[in-house]
Amino acid sequence: GLTCTDENAVQKGAFQETAARLGLAVILPDTSPRDTGIPGEDESYDLGSGAGFYVDATAAPWSAHYRMESYVVDELLPLCEK
């Protein structure tokens, strides 16, 4: 959920036993940049720091920092495959 953290998922997700049995690694990336200096990024829980969108922003000033899809697809997944 929008206000969910990796801690919520670990504590309430109930996936650990199944993942262990199947030999799966579960990755819970924090996909929201922090302290980018964008005015207003910390004014609301649903936009900016901590919002956790899994997309790339297309409009300035967000597009310089908020590139979550690129991070997950282009950086994180290839690292996991090594």
Secondary structure, 3 states (H helix, E strand, C coil): CCCCCHHHHHHHCCCHHHHHHHCCCCCCCCCCCCCCCCCCCCCECCECCCCCCCCECCCCCHHHCCEHHHHHHHHHHHHHHC
